[in-house]
Amino acid sequence: MKLIIFDLDQTIIELHKFHNKATMLIFKKVFGIVAWLTEIDFAGKTIEKDLEDLAILKKIPPKTIKKKLPKAIKLYGKIFISIMPKSMRAHILPGAENLIQTLAKDKKNILVLVTGDERVIAEKVLSKAHLLKYFRFIITGEKTRSRTKLTQQAIKKAKAHAKIEKVFIIGDSIHEIESAKATNSQVISVLTGFHSKAQLKKAGARNIFKNLKDKRILKLLGN
């Protein structure tokens, strides 16, 4: 069996503008300042880590961050969902749906989603994009800031139910590459996010594609 782990944001679906707006609304409400997610390198991180990094960048006192960050995190999912459109179909990135559907048809493939988003966000986004049914399970970023730990959780859970011979990780950031190294997995990187080809190469990526539409990806996955 092959375990194929997909990232969500900027790999399958373009979500940065929703995260950017949700972050701005959160910071105005909780911290009383204007701040945008795109002011930091947010790619591949958990929401908690992103909000903390942005608060530090904005020179919010550490005591205030510690006191108010839990409230910001608690509100995030609710605000994010409130600004989403009724359908996320138009935001699916090139080739993502076709690749997922093709891989899901092969019973030897186990498709899993690993994301730094909250579960409520990930499930709602995939449901509105009509893609939720293709994933065996979802691992989300509520309990850890480490992308590698999320990936390790996914692999452990998959191995508890099936004999996994190969693990592939598909994503747009350097953090999927780091996770692949730590778990002895193969990584496929796409340029649909905010990390450049140079950054991905420097992190150790060998297989880099413009997007998931590239037919060579299926060959690399053995399909």
Secondary structure, 3 states (H helix, E strand, C coil): CEEEEECCECCCECCHHHHHHHHHHHHHHHHCCCCCHHHCCCCCCCHHHHHHHHHHHCCCCHHHHHHHHHHHHHHHHHHHHHHCCCCCHHHECCCHHHHHHHHHHCCCEEEEEECCCCHHHHHHHHHHCCCHHHCCEEECCCCCCCHHHHHHHHHHHHHCCCCCCEEEEEECCHHHHHHHHHHCCEEEEECCCCCCHHHHHHHCCCCEECCCCCCHHHHHCCC
